[in-house]
Amino acid sequence: MAAQQQERRQGAAVVVRGLVRQYGGRVVVDKLDLRIDAGEFVALLGESGCGKTTLLRALAGLDQIDAGHVDGPAQPAVVFQEHRLMPWMSLWRNVALGISDKTGLPLAQAALSEVGLAGREEDLPRNLSGGQASRVSLARALVREPRLMLLDEPFAALDALTRIKMHALVRELVARHRPGVLLVTHDVDEAIAIADRILVMRAGRIAASYHVGAQEAGTLRASLLQELGVHAAAAA
């Protein structure tokens, strides 16, 4: 308990020790250790089936764990690939879901303004583009000033130009609000563009860790692709 309190004082958004998750006899997450600091943006790469989404769901409290310990917020903010907006509710009510109207409206207005949707509070989700819907999802995630934000491939369905704009926006929002962030993605270039640290997961464990900026971007990209079993010729 004393160690956990010390880590909170030092600014950890979440600390994971020895996490195990298995389905039947198959171990999906295997004695995994992880720490994400407040304001730190961590991207998680790995082949399909390596345990990335299972780890994210465990941190979100959406899946049980079989062993180990997660020291993090009880209700982290989660942004999924699908925006999951309620189609019959206005944008501000979607953003302030679960907050009283009196408190929720000004909070939602401020959050929507931050993501570039000021004046659209009473609009409905059906009138939004994919990028705008993603912006509303980010506003909803940040409106409660979360200590930890979990992103499950939130930009995968967007076109290339919109994704670049969303990368810039999410970096700006994280710098302003300072949550710890875990982004699950299959996109090496996306990870390099927005993360402070990139982890590669393999067979349920963190197999490699890279600090963005510690080496030239092209070298980092090649190292990550090699970790993921992609040959340089195939990547090119």
C-alpha angles and dihedrals in degrees: 000000000000091000091051092051091049091052090052090052090051091055107260113164091194136353122197123193126187095336114187127184123173137172112211105317095336117101109214100172113030120199092312122186122198139161126188118185127216109277093014118130111210124184120202120208130180145128119284111279096025093116104262098129092039089056092048092049090050091052089048092053090242094116132038124242124225098207141355131046137275115202103192143103117310091228113030119179114259128197116190131196089253109062092224094204118164103248095209095051128082118248094255092051089050090052094045095043108157095013121106116260093243093055098027100058098060091040091050092046091054093046094048090049090053091056094047099260102109112153093025096092095117095042121110127238092245089070094057131097119229091262092049091050088053089052090054090050090053091048090052091050094050101039092090094047094241123208090215129030122193119199118193105195091303095170100041095105096048126099118255097259094047090048091055090052091048091050090056092046096049091048090052093048094048091049090052100043099031102215119157107251133206114189118191109203142151091208114098093190091051090052092051092046098055112015131091091201131019123207126194116210122205130173093349098310139087102262100178141008128202131184111220110235094028089101138015113289094241092052091047091050091051091049092050093048090050090051088052093050096250116138117225093240092054092048091051 
